[in-house]
Amino acid sequence: MTTLSDGIAKNFGPRSKIFSVSVKGRGAISMTGHAGPAYWFSKARGRFVTSTFYRQDYPDRVGTWAETGLVAGYADRDRTLLPKPDV
């Protein structure tokens, strides 16, 4: 099965910049197809992950960002919606 991203990669070749980020793996993989890479959030690991189908290792910038602990700072916090604006 091919995806929109696969079609873009086929038509535009190396000029296309394709990647996908999602909360769930199915969402990321279905959007990027084979053109990848795809990243999704792993609750078990507390960070974004990918498959070895797309990459064997992460770029240095990903590891640097993960070490900041920003994701852990949002764990177990309540979220409240902002009121609707008066239009």
RAJO-V155160 format. One line per field, one symbol per residue. psi: psi as a letter, one per 40 degrees, with the letter a starting at -180 (. if undefined). A space follows every 10 residues. Layout:
# RAJO-V155160
psi: ???
This chain:
# RAJO-V155160
psi: hiiddddddd deaedihhii hididddddd ddbedaihii hhddefiiia ieddidiiid ddddddeded ddeeifiihi iiihih.
